[in-house]
Amino acid sequence: MPKINQVVLMSGADYFNDEFAINAQMDSNVKVDVAAAIKEHESIKNAFIQAGIEVKQVQPPSTSQDGVYTANWALIRSGKALMARLPNKRKSEEAYAKQALEDLGLQILIMPEHVERFSGQGDALPCGGTVFTQSPFRTTKDAHPYIKSLLGFNEVISLETKPKRWFRFGPAKINKITGWPDSPTYDIDLALAVLKWPEGNQKGLIAYCPDLFKSTSSKLLANYDQVDKIIVSKHEALTAFCLNLVSTGEIVVLNSNAPKFQADLESHGLKTITLDLPELRKGGGSIRCSSLTLDN
């Protein structure tokens, strides 16, 4: 089984806050303890090192509240970085991220201008030659063909999670700050995790929460036979952010307070390292969001 996520890029939580609630998981009335967030970020880094992951670190951009979430900067494969198209309050990160990735020696690729939204690795999870992605919240569907062609994936699995709705059953909600459609799982890395890549005749392994996906996407995942699957409850997915994890294929770094999911991981032969990260979750992200894989 191939090792995955062996080299990641992290920044820092020095400028992290939730003043602008740009996703459905954020509440600008609940303030962030920045000192606590910095300690949480350091605990993620230490857990990665414990798991054998090399961490490359850059300074966080001072112009953005969300610069700690490096996963949204790009999607990387074979030394190429396909740059993200971020929402209004994160636009300043785009140039910063481009320079940081250029400095690491990566070839920079840019989406065509008509692609309005692309959330980088947050919304595009590689699994060998396949990539799981979604639309329409932070990534528009017209980005999907470019993810495939520019980075050389064999297959794009296009999915859709459920939107945030007014009064649960009303129309889909538009985020007041970004003007973009919103969802509790605005990025797919809150609803699905890649745990092992397939190799030869051996299937890969993913975990996902069917209740968070629209029925057509749930059926597509259920019928997809290149991977084995761990089913995760909506409670553990949304309360603990347990799917916002990083796996090496042998060790999984994940949030605590998801005992059923942790037991399922261990039953598949995976070792686990758990962390408690309440401050970083206030921004709508956690372990996966805080790290950009450089070695896909």
N, C-alpha and C positions, 0 to 999 in steps of 0.2 A: 504494500500500500504506500503510495507516494506521500512524503511529508509535504505539508502545505503551510502557508503563512509563516515562512521561516525568517523573513525580513520585513519589518513594518516601519512606517514613518509616523512619528508622533510629534505634536507641538507642545502646547501647555495650556493651563487653565487660568493664566494670569489675568486675562481680560474677560473672562467668562461671566455672563449675566443673562437674565431672561427679561430684560426691559421690553423687548419687542417679541411678542408671542407669535412667532412665525410658523409654528406648527401646532397641531391639535393636542400635543402632550404638554405644551407650555402654559403656564399661568403667570402673567406678569405681576399678579398680586402676591405671589409667594416668592420672596426674595431669596437670592442665592448667597450662601456663605462661601465667599471666594477662597478663603484660607482652607476651608474644609474640602472644597473642590480640587484645590491644588494637591492636597494630601491624597485624595482619591485617585487623581491622575497618576501620581507617583506610585500608588499601590498597583495600578494596572501595569505600569512599566516594569515594576519589580516582579509581578506575576508572569509577565511575558519572558523575562530573563530566566526565571525559574523553570519555565516550560521549554527553554532552549531557543527562544525567538530572539533574533538580533534586532535591536531597536535603534533606528536612526532618528535623531531628534533635531528639530529646528525650533526657533523662537516662534511663539504664536503671534499672529498679526494683531497689532494694537488697534486696528480700525474696525474690528468686528467682534461682536459678542459671542460668536459661534466658532471662532477659529480653532478651538480645541478639537473640533470634529473633522479631522483630516481625511476621513473616509470619503467625504463629499468633494474633495478637491479634484479627483480624477478616477479613472479606471485604468489599471496598468496590466499589460501583458507583453511578454517577450521584449522587455526593454522599451516599450512604447507607452506613453501616457496620454490617454484620451481625456482632454480637459472638460470639466463640468461647466454647466450653465446654472448659476446659483440664483436664489431669490434676491430681491432688492436689498435687503439688509445684510446680505453676504457678498454682494457684488465685488467689494474691494478685495476679497480673498482671491479672486480669480487670477489677477496679475501676480499676487504674492505667491500663490501656489505654483504658477507657471515657472517663476524664477527658482523656487525651491527645488522643483523637480528637474529643471534644466541643470541646476548645480549638482544634482546627483547623477548626471550623465544620461538621463532619459530622453528619448526622442519625443518631442511634443507634437500631438495631433489635435486639431481643432475641428469641432462640429461645424457644418454649414450654418450660415447665419439664420436660416429659417427654423432651425431647431431651437425652440425657446427655452426648454427646460431639460436638464440632464443632471442627476444628482450623484454622478460618479459611482464609486463602489457602494455607496449607501443603497443604491437602487439597482445594482447589477452585481450579482454574486457568481463568480466563476466556479465551475465544477468540472475540471478537465477541459475538454473542448466545447462544453456547454456553458451558457451563462443564463441564470435566472434573473429576469428583470420585470418591471411592471410599468404601468401608466394608470392614470394621467396626472398624478399629484405633483411629484417633483421631477418626473421624467415623462416627456411626451412620447407617444408611440412612434412618431417619425424619427426618434433617436435610435430606435432598436436596430434598423438595418445598418446604420453606421457603426454601432457597437460591434456588429458581426463582421462587416466588411473591413473596417479600419484596423481592427485588432485580430482578425483572422480566426474567430470562433467558428466551429462547425455548425452550431445550433444556438438559437436564442429561444428560450422558453418565455413567452410573453404572458404575464399574469396581471391580475387586478385584485387588490384588496378592497374591502368595503369602505365607502366614504363616511366621513362624519356627517351626521344628519341633524337637522333641527327637530327636536322633540322625538328622536329615535326613528320616526317613520316618515318625516317630512322630506323636503328636497335636500339634495347634497349641499353641504356647507362650503362657502368660499371664505378663505382666510382674509380677515379684514385688513391685515398689513400687507401681505404679498399680493392679494388679488387672485391667488391660485386656488384650485380646489384642494380640500384638506381631508385628512384621514388620520385616525389614531395610529395607523401604520403607513404614514406618508412615505417612508422609505421601506423597501422590502426587507431590509435587515432587522426589522422589528417583528416580522411575521414568518421568516424562513431563515434557516442557518445551514450552511454547508459544513459537514463534519468530516467527510472523507471523499476523496476523488476516486472515480472508477479507474481501474488499471487492468488491462487485458480482459480476461473473463470475469474479473472480480468487480462486483457492483460498488458504486459509491454509497454514501450515507448522507441523508439530509434529515433535518427536523423542521416541522412546520405546524402551524395552527390552522386547521381547516375552517374553523369558525370565523377567522379574520378575512378569508378570501371570498370573493363572489363565487357562486355555485359552479359556474363554468370553469373557473380557475382551480377550484378544489377538485373537480372531476379530472382535469388535465393532470394535476399532480398525482392524484390517486392512481391514474392509469400509466404514468410515466415509469417505465420498467428498467431504466439504467441505474437506478439508485434504490437502496432500501430506505425506509422512512420511519422516523419516530414521530408520533402524533403528540402534540403539546396542547394543553388546555388553554382556553382564552384567559383564564384567571392568571396562570403562571406567566403567560406571554406578555400580558399588559401590566400586571402588577409588579412583577420582578424584572421585566425586560429580559427574560431568560434567553431568548433567541438572539439577542444582540451580543453575540459571543465571538471568540476567536478559537479555532481548533487547529492544531498542528497535524491532525490525523491520528495522534496518539494521546495528546493532552488537550483538554478543553478548559479555557479560562472563561468563566461565566458568572453571572450575578447569583447571589445567594437567594434564599426564600423561594426556591423552586424545587422542593424535595423530590417530587415525582419525576420531573425531567432529569434531575441529577442521577436518580436511581436508574432511569432508562439509559442514560449515557454510559454509566458504569456497567450495565448489563451487556452492552455492546463492546466491552473491553477497553473503553476509554477512561483515562484518569481525569480527575477534575480538580480544578483550583477555583474556589468561590470567593467572591468579593462583595462587599456591601457598599453601594455607590449612590446614596440618595441625592446628593447635590448635583452630580452630573446628569441624573435622570430628569432633573427639573428643566433641562434644555431639550428634552426629548431624545436623548442619546445616551450611550453607555460605552461598553468595551469595544464592540465592533466599530461604532461611530468614531471612536477616538484613535483609530489606527488605520492607516492605508497600507495595504499589502503591496510590496514592491517586487515580489518574485513570482507572480503568477506566470 
